[in-house]
Amino acid sequence: MEWYHYDGSDGYVEYYQHIMFILESKQKELRNYVSQGSFMVRAAGGAAIGGLLGGPGGAVIGATVGSVFGLVRRDTYSELQDKLKNKPNDKKRELVHAVQALVRSRSKAELNLYVEARSQQKQFIDCITKFT
């Protein structure tokens, strides 16, 4: 059972705008989590594909190629913001609900407190990048 019941009148637009405000105002603190995540995903993907195609040796080569590709083609923080801005309203609503579930509150003040904690910033960015 979810921690809250969706009643259709959640006012997601204001909360979504607050998420975007946080992303804009906390760029310095949050930007590294976006780059780290895309780098790790590409390295792991390369290792998996290499392992499937060439066994253990292929996994090593795949991880290396994936790492190099991850370094060359990192998702940038501004790309993340642009992708979120261009999402349709139903996806923005899903994003808001996912963040509210992560924070376990609909309060923007609680969201601020959540993002202030360094230990939770990566979880916040991970939650958001699922929608890009």
Secondary structure, DSSP 8 states (H G I E B T S, - for coil): --SS---S---HHHHHHHHHHHHHHTHHHHHHHHHHHHHHHHHHHHHHHHHHHHHHHHHHHHHHHHHHHHHHS---HHHHHHHHHTS-HHHHHHHHHHHHHHHT-S-HHHHHHHHHSHHHHHHHHHHHHTT-
